[in-house]
């Protein structure tokens, strides 16, 4: 029997339960697999049930951990109680909540942004995480602790004209993190994970040559690979970050 190393103990998530929204693809999928590989059972929540089921089955087959698929639209306030109730009915607890679901629709000009588009972006990227954090965070406090991770964006610090509603919502999420950390402390930690541009499913719609050219101004001079989100996510999810709360962890390749 091989003894576990120091890092294995530090980032251990054995028998913990991780609820992750937007967990069926992109960075959410990477974080879900990583949590399961560190011993956690996971709840894969997303709008597309078939994708949730497929991801959950892959995680269980690869890691042996339980993976529970759940269809939900995080931007719909009245659906979130059902997600939380189902998660607790399935596992009896939630140790880590990762508010990862998000979207940034394209638009031709600022004046072409409709109220429906603006509201849908705010609902999914900000209102939903607030409600979900409130529901889960209060239960975490009652249960003695936990970790909430809000997935923001480098756009919240460097807003661009092409994604202003999204950037505004993510800036709000940054502020929400600090307030929730105070609300749920000292037993529950709340932090922001702030990715830069990563080559995920969403990047298929990008002008990659232009993005790669822009990335030459980053400290690392390239775009991120999906697997590179894992280290920071596991840090925030595990006891390795026991004295980190209300913080922003940038994983953006060194955007100036």
TIROZA-808251 format. One record per residue (C-alpha): residue number from 1; residue in one letter; x, y, z. Coordinates in steps of 0.5 Angstrom, whole numbers, plus 500, padded with zeros to 3 digits. Layout:
<rec nr="NUM" rest="A" X="X" Y="Y" Z="Z"/>
...
***
This chain:
<rec nr="1" rest="X" X="500" Y="500" Z="500"/>
<rec nr="2" rest="X" X="503" Y="507" Z="498"/>
<rec nr="3" rest="X" X="503" Y="512" Z="503"/>
<rec nr="4" rest="X" X="500" Y="519" Z="501"/>
<rec nr="5" rest="X" X="504" Y="525" Z="500"/>
<rec nr="6" rest="X" X="504" Y="531" Z="504"/>
<rec nr="7" rest="X" X="501" Y="535" Z="498"/>
<rec nr="8" rest="X" X="496" Y="529" Z="497"/>
<rec nr="9" rest="X" X="493" Y="531" Z="504"/>
<rec nr="10" rest="X" X="493" Y="538" Z="503"/>
<rec nr="11" rest="X" X="489" Y="538" Z="497"/>
<rec nr="12" rest="X" X="485" Y="532" Z="500"/>
<rec nr="13" rest="X" X="477" Y="532" Z="498"/>
<rec nr="14" rest="X" X="475" Y="525" Z="500"/>
<rec nr="15" rest="X" X="468" Y="524" Z="502"/>
<rec nr="16" rest="X" X="467" Y="531" Z="501"/>
<rec nr="17" rest="X" X="461" Y="534" Z="496"/>
<rec nr="18" rest="X" X="462" Y="539" Z="491"/>
<rec nr="19" rest="X" X="456" Y="542" Z="487"/>
<rec nr="20" rest="X" X="459" Y="546" Z="481"/>
<rec nr="21" rest="X" X="454" Y="550" Z="476"/>
<rec nr="22" rest="X" X="456" Y="549" Z="469"/>
<rec nr="23" rest="X" X="459" Y="543" Z="470"/>
<rec nr="24" rest="X" X="458" Y="539" Z="464"/>
<rec nr="25" rest="X" X="463" Y="543" Z="460"/>
<rec nr="26" rest="X" X="469" Y="548" Z="459"/>
<rec nr="27" rest="X" X="473" Y="550" Z="466"/>
<rec nr="28" rest="X" X="467" Y="547" Z="470"/>
<rec nr="29" rest="X" X="468" Y="540" Z="467"/>
<rec nr="30" rest="X" X="475" Y="540" Z="469"/>
<rec nr="31" rest="X" X="474" Y="542" Z="476"/>
<rec nr="32" rest="X" X="469" Y="537" Z="477"/>
<rec nr="33" rest="X" X="474" Y="532" Z="474"/>
<rec nr="34" rest="X" X="479" Y="535" Z="479"/>
<rec nr="35" rest="X" X="475" Y="535" Z="485"/>
<rec nr="36" rest="X" X="473" Y="527" Z="484"/>
<rec nr="37" rest="X" X="480" Y="525" Z="483"/>
<rec nr="38" rest="X" X="481" Y="528" Z="490"/>
<rec nr="39" rest="X" X="476" Y="524" Z="493"/>
<rec nr="40" rest="X" X="470" Y="528" Z="492"/>
<rec nr="41" rest="X" X="463" Y="526" Z="490"/>
<rec nr="42" rest="X" X="460" Y="532" Z="485"/>
<rec nr="43" rest="X" X="454" Y="535" Z="483"/>
<rec nr="44" rest="X" X="454" Y="537" Z="476"/>
<rec nr="45" rest="X" X="449" Y="542" Z="475"/>
<rec nr="46" rest="X" X="447" Y="545" Z="468"/>
<rec nr="47" rest="X" X="442" Y="547" Z="463"/>
<rec nr="48" rest="X" X="443" Y="541" Z="459"/>
<rec nr="49" rest="X" X="441" Y="534" Z="462"/>
<rec nr="50" rest="X" X="444" Y="530" Z="457"/>
<rec nr="51" rest="X" X="450" Y="533" Z="458"/>
<rec nr="52" rest="X" X="450" Y="533" Z="465"/>
<rec nr="53" rest="X" X="449" Y="525" Z="465"/>
<rec nr="54" rest="X" X="454" Y="524" Z="460"/>
<rec nr="55" rest="X" X="459" Y="528" Z="464"/>
<rec nr="56" rest="X" X="457" Y="525" Z="471"/>
<rec nr="57" rest="X" X="458" Y="518" Z="468"/>
<rec nr="58" rest="X" X="465" Y="519" Z="465"/>
<rec nr="59" rest="X" X="467" Y="522" Z="472"/>
<rec nr="60" rest="X" X="464" Y="516" Z="476"/>
<rec nr="61" rest="X" X="468" Y="511" Z="471"/>
<rec nr="62" rest="X" X="474" Y="515" Z="471"/>
<rec nr="63" rest="X" X="474" Y="516" Z="479"/>
<rec nr="64" rest="X" X="470" Y="511" Z="482"/>
<rec nr="65" rest="X" X="466" Y="517" Z="486"/>
<rec nr="66" rest="X" X="459" Y="519" Z="485"/>
<rec nr="67" rest="X" X="457" Y="524" Z="480"/>
<rec nr="68" rest="X" X="450" Y="527" Z="481"/>
<rec nr="69" rest="X" X="447" Y="530" Z="474"/>
<rec nr="70" rest="X" X="442" Y="536" Z="475"/>
<rec nr="71" rest="X" X="438" Y="540" Z="470"/>
<rec nr="72" rest="X" X="437" Y="547" Z="472"/>
<rec nr="73" rest="X" X="438" Y="554" Z="469"/>
<rec nr="74" rest="X" X="442" Y="558" Z="474"/>
<rec nr="75" rest="X" X="439" Y="565" Z="472"/>
<rec nr="76" rest="X" X="432" Y="562" Z="474"/>
<rec nr="77" rest="X" X="431" Y="564" Z="481"/>
<rec nr="78" rest="X" X="425" Y="559" Z="483"/>
<rec nr="79" rest="X" X="429" Y="553" Z="480"/>
<rec nr="80" rest="X" X="435" Y="554" Z="485"/>
<rec nr="81" rest="X" X="431" Y="551" Z="491"/>
<rec nr="82" rest="X" X="430" Y="545" Z="488"/>
<rec nr="83" rest="X" X="437" Y="544" Z="486"/>
<rec nr="84" rest="X" X="439" Y="545" Z="493"/>
<rec nr="85" rest="X" X="434" Y="541" Z="496"/>
<rec nr="86" rest="X" X="436" Y="535" Z="491"/>
<rec nr="87" rest="X" X="443" Y="536" Z="493"/>
<rec nr="88" rest="X" X="442" Y="535" Z="500"/>
<rec nr="89" rest="X" X="437" Y="529" Z="499"/>
<rec nr="90" rest="X" X="442" Y="526" Z="495"/>
<rec nr="91" rest="X" X="448" Y="527" Z="499"/>
<rec nr="92" rest="X" X="446" Y="530" Z="506"/>
<rec nr="93" rest="X" X="451" Y="536" Z="505"/>
<rec nr="94" rest="X" X="455" Y="540" Z="501"/>
<rec nr="95" rest="X" X="462" Y="542" Z="502"/>
<rec nr="96" rest="X" X="464" Y="546" Z="496"/>
<rec nr="97" rest="X" X="460" Y="550" Z="492"/>
<rec nr="98" rest="X" X="463" Y="553" Z="485"/>
<rec nr="99" rest="X" X="459" Y="558" Z="482"/>
<rec nr="100" rest="X" X="461" Y="557" Z="475"/>
<rec nr="101" rest="X" X="455" Y="558" Z="470"/>
<rec nr="102" rest="X" X="456" Y="564" Z="466"/>
<rec nr="103" rest="X" X="455" Y="567" Z="459"/>
<rec nr="104" rest="X" X="457" Y="573" Z="455"/>
<rec nr="105" rest="X" X="452" Y="573" Z="448"/>
<rec nr="106" rest="X" X="455" Y="577" Z="442"/>
<rec nr="107" rest="X" X="452" Y="583" Z="440"/>
<rec nr="108" rest="X" X="453" Y="588" Z="434"/>
<rec nr="109" rest="X" X="453" Y="595" Z="438"/>
<rec nr="110" rest="X" X="452" Y="597" Z="445"/>
<rec nr="111" rest="X" X="445" Y="600" Z="443"/>
<rec nr="112" rest="X" X="443" Y="594" Z="440"/>
<rec nr="113" rest="X" X="443" Y="590" Z="447"/>
<rec nr="114" rest="X" X="436" Y="589" Z="449"/>
<rec nr="115" rest="X" X="433" Y="589" Z="456"/>
<rec nr="116" rest="X" X="432" Y="581" Z="455"/>
<rec nr="117" rest="X" X="440" Y="580" Z="453"/>
<rec nr="118" rest="X" X="442" Y="585" Z="459"/>
<rec nr="119" rest="X" X="437" Y="581" Z="464"/>
<rec nr="120" rest="X" X="439" Y="574" Z="462"/>
<rec nr="121" rest="X" X="447" Y="576" Z="463"/>
<rec nr="122" rest="X" X="446" Y="579" Z="470"/>
<rec nr="123" rest="X" X="441" Y="573" Z="472"/>
<rec nr="124" rest="X" X="446" Y="568" Z="470"/>
<rec nr="125" rest="X" X="452" Y="571" Z="472"/>
<rec nr="126" rest="X" X="450" Y="575" Z="478"/>
<rec nr="127" rest="X" X="443" Y="574" Z="481"/>
<rec nr="128" rest="X" X="443" Y="566" Z="481"/>
<rec nr="129" rest="X" X="450" Y="566" Z="484"/>
<rec nr="130" rest="X" X="447" Y="570" Z="490"/>
<rec nr="131" rest="X" X="441" Y="566" Z="491"/>
<rec nr="132" rest="X" X="445" Y="559" Z="491"/>
<rec nr="133" rest="X" X="450" Y="562" Z="495"/>
<rec nr="134" rest="X" X="445" Y="564" Z="500"/>
<rec nr="135" rest="X" X="441" Y="558" Z="500"/>
<rec nr="136" rest="X" X="448" Y="553" Z="501"/>
<rec nr="137" rest="X" X="452" Y="558" Z="505"/>
<rec nr="138" rest="X" X="447" Y="558" Z="511"/>
<rec nr="139" rest="X" X="447" Y="551" Z="511"/>
<rec nr="140" rest="X" X="454" Y="550" Z="511"/>
<rec nr="141" rest="X" X="454" Y="555" Z="517"/>
<rec nr="142" rest="X" X="449" Y="551" Z="520"/>
<rec nr="143" rest="X" X="453" Y="544" Z="518"/>
<rec nr="144" rest="X" X="460" Y="547" Z="521"/>
<rec nr="145" rest="X" X="464" Y="550" Z="515"/>
<rec nr="146" rest="X" X="465" Y="550" Z="507"/>
<rec nr="147" rest="X" X="468" Y="553" Z="501"/>
<rec nr="148" rest="X" X="464" Y="558" Z="496"/>
<rec nr="149" rest="X" X="468" Y="559" Z="490"/>
<rec nr="150" rest="X" X="465" Y="564" Z="485"/>
<rec nr="151" rest="X" X="468" Y="564" Z="478"/>
<rec nr="152" rest="X" X="469" Y="571" Z="475"/>
<rec nr="153" rest="X" X="473" Y="573" Z="469"/>
<rec nr="154" rest="X" X="479" Y="578" Z="468"/>
<rec nr="155" rest="X" X="474" Y="582" Z="464"/>
<rec nr="156" rest="X" X="471" Y="584" Z="471"/>
<rec nr="157" rest="X" X="478" Y="588" Z="472"/>
<rec nr="158" rest="X" X="479" Y="590" Z="464"/>
<rec nr="159" rest="X" X="472" Y="591" Z="461"/>
<rec nr="160" rest="X" X="472" Y="591" Z="454"/>
<rec nr="161" rest="X" X="466" Y="594" Z="449"/>
<rec nr="162" rest="X" X="464" Y="587" Z="446"/>
<rec nr="163" rest="X" X="462" Y="584" Z="453"/>
<rec nr="164" rest="X" X="460" Y="590" Z="458"/>
<rec nr="165" rest="X" X="454" Y="587" Z="461"/>
<rec nr="166" rest="X" X="458" Y="580" Z="462"/>
<rec nr="167" rest="X" X="464" Y="585" Z="465"/>
<rec nr="168" rest="X" X="459" Y="589" Z="470"/>
<rec nr="169" rest="X" X="456" Y="582" Z="472"/>
<rec nr="170" rest="X" X="462" Y="579" Z="474"/>
<rec nr="171" rest="X" X="465" Y="585" Z="477"/>
<rec nr="172" rest="X" X="459" Y="585" Z="482"/>
<rec nr="173" rest="X" X="460" Y="578" Z="483"/>
<rec nr="174" rest="X" X="467" Y="580" Z="486"/>
<rec nr="175" rest="X" X="464" Y="585" Z="490"/>
<rec nr="176" rest="X" X="459" Y="579" Z="492"/>
<rec nr="177" rest="X" X="465" Y="575" Z="494"/>
<rec nr="178" rest="X" X="467" Y="580" Z="499"/>
<rec nr="179" rest="X" X="460" Y="581" Z="503"/>
<rec nr="180" rest="X" X="459" Y="573" Z="503"/>
<rec nr="181" rest="X" X="466" Y="572" Z="506"/>
<rec nr="182" rest="X" X="464" Y="577" Z="512"/>
<rec nr="183" rest="X" X="456" Y="574" Z="512"/>
<rec nr="184" rest="X" X="458" Y="567" Z="513"/>
<rec nr="185" rest="X" X="465" Y="567" Z="516"/>
<rec nr="186" rest="X" X="469" Y="565" Z="520"/>
<rec nr="187" rest="X" X="467" Y="558" Z="518"/>
<rec nr="188" rest="X" X="465" Y="558" Z="511"/>
<rec nr="189" rest="X" X="470" Y="561" Z="506"/>
<rec nr="190" rest="X" X="468" Y="565" Z="500"/>
<rec nr="191" rest="X" X="473" Y="567" Z="494"/>
<rec nr="192" rest="X" X="473" Y="569" Z="487"/>
<rec nr="193" rest="X" X="477" Y="565" Z="482"/>
<rec nr="194" rest="X" X="478" Y="570" Z="476"/>
<rec nr="195" rest="X" X="480" Y="566" Z="470"/>
<rec nr="196" rest="X" X="483" Y="570" Z="464"/>
<rec nr="197" rest="X" X="482" Y="567" Z="457"/>
<rec nr="198" rest="X" X="482" Y="559" Z="456"/>
<rec nr="199" rest="X" X="481" Y="555" Z="450"/>
<rec nr="200" rest="X" X="475" Y="552" Z="452"/>
<rec nr="201" rest="X" X="469" Y="550" Z="448"/>
<rec nr="202" rest="X" X="467" Y="558" Z="448"/>
<rec nr="203" rest="X" X="473" Y="559" Z="445"/>
<rec nr="204" rest="X" X="471" Y="556" Z="438"/>
<rec nr="205" rest="X" X="467" Y="563" Z="437"/>
<rec nr="206" rest="X" X="473" Y="567" Z="438"/>
<rec nr="207" rest="X" X="478" Y="570" Z="433"/>
<rec nr="208" rest="X" X="484" Y="566" Z="435"/>
<rec nr="209" rest="X" X="489" Y="569" Z="431"/>
<rec nr="210" rest="X" X="487" Y="576" Z="434"/>
<rec nr="211" rest="X" X="487" Y="573" Z="441"/>
<rec nr="212" rest="X" X="493" Y="570" Z="441"/>
<rec nr="213" rest="X" X="496" Y="576" Z="438"/>
<rec nr="214" rest="X" X="493" Y="580" Z="444"/>
<rec nr="215" rest="X" X="496" Y="575" Z="449"/>
<rec nr="216" rest="X" X="503" Y="577" Z="447"/>
<rec nr="217" rest="X" X="502" Y="582" Z="452"/>
<rec nr="218" rest="X" X="501" Y="577" Z="458"/>
<rec nr="219" rest="X" X="506" Y="575" Z="462"/>
<rec nr="220" rest="X" X="506" Y="568" Z="460"/>
<rec nr="221" rest="X" X="505" Y="570" Z="452"/>
<rec nr="222" rest="X" X="499" Y="565" Z="451"/>
<rec nr="223" rest="X" X="492" Y="563" Z="452"/>
<rec nr="224" rest="X" X="490" Y="558" Z="458"/>
<rec nr="225" rest="X" X="489" Y="551" Z="457"/>
<rec nr="226" rest="X" X="483" Y="548" Z="461"/>
<rec nr="227" rest="X" X="487" Y="544" Z="465"/>
<rec nr="228" rest="X" X="491" Y="550" Z="468"/>
<rec nr="229" rest="X" X="485" Y="552" Z="472"/>
<rec nr="230" rest="X" X="485" Y="546" Z="476"/>
<rec nr="231" rest="X" X="491" Y="548" Z="481"/>
<rec nr="232" rest="X" X="487" Y="554" Z="484"/>
<rec nr="233" rest="X" X="481" Y="551" Z="484"/>
<rec nr="234" rest="X" X="483" Y="545" Z="488"/>
<rec nr="235" rest="X" X="487" Y="550" Z="493"/>
<rec nr="236" rest="X" X="480" Y="554" Z="494"/>
<rec nr="237" rest="X" X="476" Y="548" Z="495"/>
<rec nr="238" rest="X" X="481" Y="544" Z="500"/>
<rec nr="239" rest="X" X="484" Y="546" Z="507"/>
<rec nr="240" rest="X" X="490" Y="548" Z="503"/>
<rec nr="241" rest="X" X="486" Y="555" Z="503"/>
<rec nr="242" rest="X" X="484" Y="555" Z="510"/>
<rec nr="243" rest="X" X="486" Y="562" Z="511"/>
<rec nr="244" rest="X" X="484" Y="565" Z="505"/>
<rec nr="245" rest="X" X="477" Y="568" Z="504"/>
<rec nr="246" rest="X" X="474" Y="574" Z="501"/>
<rec nr="247" rest="X" X="480" Y="574" Z="496"/>
<rec nr="248" rest="X" X="481" Y="574" Z="488"/>
<rec nr="249" rest="X" X="485" Y="569" Z="485"/>
<rec nr="250" rest="X" X="487" Y="571" Z="478"/>
<rec nr="251" rest="X" X="489" Y="565" Z="473"/>
<rec nr="252" rest="X" X="490" Y="569" Z="467"/>
<rec nr="253" rest="X" X="497" Y="568" Z="465"/>
<rec nr="254" rest="X" X="499" Y="575" Z="468"/>
<rec nr="255" rest="X" X="494" Y="580" Z="464"/>
<rec nr="256" rest="X" X="497" Y="587" Z="465"/>
***
